[in-house]
Amino acid sequence: AQGVSSEVEVLKALKSLFEHHKALDEKVRERLKVEIEKNTQLKDELEKTKNELAGVRETQQAKVIDINQLKTMSNGTIDPDSLAGKLIEMQELMDNQCNELISCRARVHELMNRNKELEERACLFQRDLSHSHEQINKYQRDLKESQAQKEDQEERISTLEKRYLSIQKETTHLTEFNSRLENELATKESQFMHK
């Protein structure tokens, strides 16, 4: 009975471990989902920036103009509304967007690595979870087998006890019968001797 009790305790501990793993697995999946959503959002922003850059390039003149040369030639007195002023403004905008694009690419790369790491951790949790399932199933099988053996032993003990009581009853009956015979014999012997 003590063995069965300890097995029940082990089973309870395993079930608790299983629940803990399950909760951790759900947390990892939730974090992975959030990171993937962020990654998707950044990819969308990246695509939008690419499109904007393409639009800016299309509006540029076919002839390449050296913006720095324009600034030097004008001695820093370019009218913002002039073509040169607009070109300088567009160039600066493009530079800023290129820097943002580089930063976004780096962030996407970082997030992809993070996603990969989280996926690997999720796989490990899944494997541990699967192992815990197997252990719980094994202990449940062992527990059932142990319970069946216990019931079988109890049944055998009960049968032996009944048999013992039956033999005891029979022995008592034979002892009483033997005593009665001995008494009768002693009485007859006494009667015979008096004659």
C-alpha positions as CSV (number, residue, x, y, z in Angstrom):
1,A,0.0,0.0,0.0
2,Q,2.9,2.3,0.8
3,G,4.5,1.6,-2.6
4,V,1.2,2.5,-4.3
5,S,0.9,5.7,-2.3
6,S,4.5,6.8,-3.3
7,E,3.6,6.0,-7.0
8,V,0.5,8.2,-6.7
9,E,2.7,11.0,-5.3
10,V,5.2,10.6,-8.2
11,L,2.2,10.7,-10.6
12,K,0.9,13.9,-9.0
13,A,4.4,15.5,-9.2
14,L,4.7,14.5,-12.9
15,K,1.2,16.0,-13.6
16,S,2.3,19.2,-11.9
17,L,5.5,19.3,-14.0
18,F,3.4,18.7,-17.1
19,E,1.1,21.7,-16.3
20,H,4.2,23.8,-15.6
21,H,5.7,22.9,-19.0
22,K,2.4,23.5,-20.7
23,A,2.1,27.0,-19.2
24,L,5.7,27.8,-20.2
25,D,5.0,26.5,-23.7
26,E,2.0,28.8,-24.0
27,K,4.1,31.8,-22.8
28,V,6.8,31.1,-25.4
29,R,4.2,30.8,-28.1
30,E,2.6,34.1,-27.1
31,R,5.9,35.9,-27.1
32,L,6.8,34.3,-30.5
33,K,3.5,35.5,-31.9
34,V,4.2,39.1,-30.7
35,E,7.7,39.0,-32.2
36,I,6.3,37.7,-35.5
37,E,3.7,40.4,-35.6
38,K,6.4,43.1,-34.9
39,N,8.5,41.5,-37.6
40,T,5.6,41.6,-40.1
41,Q,5.0,45.3,-39.2
42,L,8.6,46.2,-39.8
43,K,8.6,44.3,-43.1
44,D,5.5,46.4,-44.1
45,E,7.3,49.6,-43.1
46,L,10.4,48.5,-45.0
47,E,8.3,47.8,-48.1
48,K,6.6,51.2,-47.8
49,T,10.0,53.0,-47.4
50,K,11.3,51.1,-50.5
51,N,8.2,52.3,-52.5
52,E,8.7,55.9,-51.3
53,L,12.4,55.7,-52.3
54,A,11.4,54.4,-55.7
55,G,8.9,57.3,-56.1
56,V,11.5,59.9,-55.1
57,R,14.0,58.4,-57.6
58,E,11.4,58.5,-60.4
59,T,10.7,62.2,-59.8
60,Q,14.4,63.0,-60.1
61,Q,15.8,64.4,-63.3
62,A,17.6,61.9,-65.6
63,K,20.7,64.0,-65.5
64,V,22.7,63.4,-62.3
65,I,23.3,66.7,-60.4
66,D,26.0,66.9,-57.7
67,I,24.1,68.4,-54.8
68,N,27.3,69.3,-52.9
69,Q,28.4,71.2,-56.1
70,L,25.1,73.1,-56.2
71,K,25.6,74.1,-52.5
72,T,29.1,75.3,-53.2
73,M,28.1,77.2,-56.4
74,S,25.3,79.0,-54.6
75,N,27.4,79.9,-51.6
76,G,24.6,78.6,-49.4
77,T,22.0,81.1,-50.8
78,I,19.8,78.6,-52.6
79,D,16.1,79.6,-52.8
80,P,14.1,76.7,-51.2
81,D,11.5,77.0,-54.0
82,S,14.0,76.7,-56.8
83,L,14.8,73.5,-58.6
84,A,18.2,73.3,-56.9
85,G,16.6,73.9,-53.5
86,K,14.1,71.1,-54.1
87,L,16.8,68.7,-55.3
88,I,18.9,69.4,-52.2
89,E,15.8,68.8,-50.0
90,M,14.9,65.6,-51.9
91,Q,18.5,64.4,-51.6
92,E,18.5,65.0,-47.8
93,L,15.2,63.2,-47.6
94,M,16.6,60.3,-49.5
95,D,19.7,60.1,-47.3
96,N,17.4,60.1,-44.2
97,Q,15.2,57.4,-45.7
98,C,18.3,55.3,-46.7
99,N,19.6,55.5,-43.1
100,E,16.1,54.5,-41.8
101,L,16.1,51.6,-44.4
102,I,19.5,50.4,-43.1
103,S,18.3,50.6,-39.5
104,C,15.0,48.7,-40.4
105,R,17.0,46.0,-42.2
106,A,19.2,45.6,-39.1
107,R,16.1,45.4,-36.9
108,V,14.4,42.8,-39.2
109,H,17.6,40.7,-39.2
110,E,17.7,40.9,-35.4
111,L,14.0,40.0,-35.1
112,M,14.5,37.0,-37.5
113,N,17.3,35.7,-35.3
114,R,15.2,36.2,-32.2
115,N,12.3,34.4,-33.8
116,K,14.6,31.5,-34.8
117,E,15.8,31.3,-31.2
118,L,12.2,31.4,-29.8
119,E,11.2,28.7,-32.3
120,E,14.1,26.5,-31.1
121,R,13.1,27.0,-27.5
122,A,9.5,26.2,-28.3
123,C,10.7,23.0,-30.0
124,L,12.7,22.1,-26.8
125,F,9.6,22.8,-24.6
126,Q,7.5,20.7,-26.9
127,R,10.0,17.8,-26.7
128,D,10.1,18.1,-22.9
129,L,6.3,18.1,-22.8
130,S,6.2,15.0,-25.0
131,H,8.7,13.3,-22.7
132,S,6.6,14.2,-19.7
133,H,3.5,12.8,-21.4
134,E,5.3,9.5,-21.9
135,Q,6.5,9.4,-18.3
136,I,3.0,10.1,-17.0
137,N,1.6,7.4,-19.3
138,K,4.3,4.9,-18.1
139,Y,3.6,5.7,-14.4
140,Q,-0.2,5.3,-15.0
141,R,0.4,1.9,-16.6
142,D,2.7,0.9,-13.7
143,L,0.2,2.1,-11.2
144,K,-2.7,0.1,-12.8
145,E,-0.5,-3.0,-12.9
146,S,0.5,-2.5,-9.2
147,Q,-3.2,-2.0,-8.3
148,A,-4.2,-5.2,-10.2
149,Q,-1.4,-7.1,-8.4
150,K,-2.5,-5.7,-5.0
151,E,-6.1,-6.7,-5.7
152,D,-5.0,-10.2,-6.7
153,Q,-2.9,-10.5,-3.5
154,E,-5.9,-9.4,-1.4
155,E,-8.1,-11.9,-3.1
156,R,-5.6,-14.7,-2.5
157,I,-5.2,-13.7,1.2
158,S,-9.0,-13.6,1.6
159,T,-9.3,-17.1,0.1
160,L,-6.5,-18.4,2.4
161,E,-8.2,-16.9,5.4
162,K,-11.5,-18.6,4.5
163,R,-9.7,-21.9,4.0
164,Y,-7.9,-21.5,7.3
165,L,-11.1,-20.8,9.2
166,S,-12.7,-23.8,7.5
167,I,-9.8,-26.1,8.6
168,Q,-9.9,-24.6,12.1
169,K,-13.6,-25.3,12.4
170,E,-13.0,-28.9,11.1
171,T,-10.1,-29.4,13.5
172,T,-12.3,-28.2,16.5
173,H,-15.0,-30.5,15.4
174,L,-12.6,-33.5,15.2
175,T,-11.1,-32.6,18.6
176,E,-14.5,-32.5,20.2
177,F,-15.5,-35.8,18.5
178,N,-12.2,-37.4,19.6
179,S,-12.7,-36.2,23.2
180,R,-16.3,-37.7,23.2
181,L,-14.9,-41.0,21.9
182,E,-12.2,-41.0,24.6
183,N,-14.8,-40.3,27.3
184,E,-17.1,-43.1,26.0
185,L,-14.1,-45.5,25.9
186,A,-13.1,-44.6,29.5
187,T,-16.7,-45.1,30.7
188,K,-16.9,-48.5,29.0
189,E,-13.6,-49.5,30.4
190,S,-14.7,-48.5,33.9
191,Q,-18.0,-50.4,33.5
192,F,-16.1,-53.5,32.3
193,M,-13.7,-53.4,35.2
194,H,-16.5,-53.2,37.8
195,K,-18.1,-56.4,36.3
